[in-house]
Amino acid sequence: MSCHDDHCVTCSDEGLPMRVVRTDHTRALALCEDDAGARSSVEIALVGDVVPGDTLLVHAGTALTRIEGAAA
């Protein structure tokens, strides 16, 4: 599977930065908010321990990595 032009070939989605609002580590989920204020549930098992205020790169509802030094 490969991606071109910053979009996934499979789903045409792109990674978006989202700020963690609340976490549920028991279920490996976080409530996250994008720049426009829209909130969604994000799976965080790949990223590990995240805390409110962290910024994550999210693709297809899954956090791929923590964005270090991002403004919360």
C-alpha positions in Angstrom: 0.0 0.0 0.0 1.4 3.4 -0.9 0.4 7.0 -0.6 0.8 9.8 -3.2 0.4 13.5 -3.0 -0.1 13.4 0.8 -3.3 11.3 0.4 -3.9 7.7 1.1 -4.5 5.7 -2.1 -7.0 3.4 -0.3 -9.3 6.0 1.3 -8.2 9.4 -0.1 -7.8 10.6 3.5 -4.9 12.6 4.9 -3.3 12.8 8.3 -4.7 15.6 10.4 -3.3 17.2 13.5 -5.7 16.8 16.5 -5.4 17.9 20.1 -6.2 15.4 22.8 -9.1 16.6 25.1 -9.7 13.5 27.2 -8.3 9.9 27.3 -9.7 6.5 28.1 -6.6 4.3 28.4 -8.6 1.2 29.3 -10.1 1.3 25.9 -7.1 2.9 24.1 -9.3 5.8 23.0 -9.0 9.6 23.1 -11.5 12.4 22.5 -9.7 14.7 20.1 -10.4 18.1 18.6 -9.3 19.5 15.3 -8.5 23.1 14.5 -12.1 23.9 13.6 -13.3 22.5 17.0 -14.9 19.3 15.6 -14.4 16.4 18.1 -14.1 12.7 17.4 -13.0 9.6 19.1 -9.5 8.4 18.1 -7.8 5.0 18.7 -4.4 5.6 20.4 -2.9 2.1 20.8 -0.2 2.8 18.3 1.0 6.0 20.0 1.1 4.8 23.6 0.6 7.0 26.6 -1.0 10.4 25.6 -2.3 13.1 27.8 -4.8 15.9 27.3 -3.0 18.7 25.4 -0.9 16.4 23.3 -1.2 16.9 19.5 -1.5 13.7 17.4 -1.4 13.0 13.7 -4.6 11.2 13.0 -5.5 9.2 9.9 -8.8 7.3 9.5 -9.6 7.6 13.2 -6.2 6.2 14.4 -3.4 8.2 15.9 -0.2 7.5 14.0 2.2 9.6 16.0 2.5 12.4 18.6 3.5 15.7 17.0 6.3 17.0 19.3 6.5 20.7 20.0 3.0 21.4 18.4 1.0 24.1 20.0 -1.8 22.7 22.0 
